[in-house]
Every structure is written in structure tokens, then in C-alpha cells.
Amino acid sequence: MSRYILDTNILLLLLRQDARWEIVFKQHQLDSAFNFISIVSIAELHSLGLQNGWSQRRLAQIELLRRDFVITDINLEEIIGKYAQIDAFSQGKLKSRPLGDSARNMGKNDLWIAATAACFDLELITTDNDFSHLSPHFLTVQKIDLAIIK
């Protein structure tokens, strides 16, 4: 059974009660005991909630994620080191591992999520292309195309 870390955009499907969450959940046989969320995603969700005026009920649902999934911290030397490697790699400046393409600017939160996935050997489930250049160099990425999930 694969172990996954869910990107923030996947968690938004769950919080919005989007029917596509159930499809992703079933396709990947997600089980909260074996699947992870970065503390960075929890912070991103709280920020989105404040910016978009989410109700107290929806904000409380974010905290329920802490109960339903394994939450990973980023305050680990291994994750900090992997963050630095992934950032340098994405900029084409990691001498031991050339990018072989033009530099990619990753958001800092995405870097933390990718570093966490790489350190814990977790497959990353996301809906965007921000992580694609990291596979297979650092982690495995499962990109979900929401347009084809109905």
C-alpha cells in the first residue's frame, strides 16, 4: 500500500465537500492512518479561510484534519536539508544533480511539502504541475487532472 502526502489543493476538495474528493479517495485507497498532511498545508488552509471569510464551521473542519490524518512537522534537520536541496535543484544550481531544464520557481510552501514527501518517502497527490520536475529525482508525484474527474 502506498503512503501519500496530500497537497493543499487536494484538501480543499475535502473541505469543500467536492464530489471529486470521493473519487480521489477511492482511486488511491486513502486511509488516514497511512496518509499525511504537512503542517504547512494546515497553515495554508487557515490563511485561505481568513482571506475568503470562511464560516466558523468550515474553519473548524480544518482542525478535524489533525484528527483524521497524520500531520507532519517541518522542524526536522532532514526536512530542512531536503528543502535546501530541492530549492537549489529547482533553480538549476544543485551541482550534484543538474536540473537539465530552465529554472523553476517554486512557492516556499510547496518546497516544504515536497521536502517532507521526499524525507518520508511519501507519494505526493496534487492537482497542479508545480512538483512535476521533482519526479523521480526527489519524490513520486501523482497529478490529478480535475477536469477529467466528474
N, C-alpha and C positions, 0 to 999 in steps of 0.2 A: 504494500500500500504506500502510495506517495504521501509525502508530508508537504504541505503547502503553506505559503505565507500569502495573505490576501492584500492586494494593493487597495488604497483608499477608495478608488473608483468602484471596486467590486463591493466594498462595504456599503457604499451609497445605494447600490441596488437593494441590499437587505434593508437598510433603514427606510428607504422609500417604498418598501413592500412591492417592488417591481417584480412582475411575474418571471422575468428573466433570471432572477436570483435562484429560483427553484430549479431552473434548467441547469445553471452552473453548478448548483449544489449537488444535483443528481449525477451530472456528467462526470464530476470529479470525485464523487463519493466523499464529500466533505464530512468530516467528523470533528467536532470541536476539540476532542481530546488530542488530536494529532495535527491540528491546524493552528496557524499562528497569525497574530496581528502585531505589527510594530507599535510601540507606544507613540511613535511619530504619527501613525495613522489616527490614533485616538485624538491627538492634539489637532491634527488637520480637520477632523470631523467637528471638534468643538469650535474651531475657528470658523468653519463653514456655517455652523449653526448660528453663531453670533452674527456673522455677516448677513445671513439671509433671514434672520428673525424667526428661527425655528421655535416651535412651541416647547413648553417645559416637558411635555410627554415625549417628544422626539429627542430632545436633549438627554432625557433620562434613558432612552434606548441606547445611546452611545455607551453609557456606563454598564448596560446589560452585556455588551460585547466583552467586557472584562470577565464576566462570569462564564460566558459561552465559548470563549477561545483562550488559547494560551497567549498571553501578552509578553512580548519580548522587550527588554530594556535595551538601550544603546550604550550604556555606560560600562562597556567591556573592552579591554585592550584589543582583543581580536577584531571586534567590530570597528573600532576606531582605526586600526591598521588597514582593514579591508576597505573602509571608506576612502582612505588616502590613496590606496592602490587603484580603486575604481575611478576616482576623480581624475587622477593622473592619466590613467588609461583612456578615459573618455576625452581628455584633452590632447591625446596623442603624445603624451610626454612620459609614459612609463617605459623606460629604456629596456627593461627585461621582457616586455610584452607589447610590441608595436600594435597600434590600432589598425593600421593598413587602410585607413579611410580618413575623411576630414573630421576634425574635432567635433565633438558633440557636447553641447552644454546641457547638463542635467540639473534639474532642480535639486536643491540641497536635501529636501525631504525624500526625494526619490533615491538619492545617494545613500541615505541612512537605511532605507528599506532594502535596497539592493545589497548593501554590506551585510545586513542582518541575514538575508536569504543566503548569501554566499558563506557566511560563517557557520550557519546551522544546517547547511546543505538542504535548503528548502526550495521547492519549486515555486516560482512567483506566478500568481494568477493576476492578470491585469487586463484592462481594455485599451491601453494605449501603446504606442511604439517607443516610449521613452527608454525602455530597457533592452530593446532588441539587439543592440550592438554588444551587449554583455554576454549573450548566449552564444557559444558554450564556454567562453573564456572564464567566466566567474560563476555563472548560475544558469539554470534552465528556466526559460520564460514560456508560460502558456498565455498567449494573447487571445482574448475572447473578442470576437467580432460581434458586437451587439446588434449590428444591422441584420445579421442573418439569423439571430435568435428571436423567434416570435412567440 
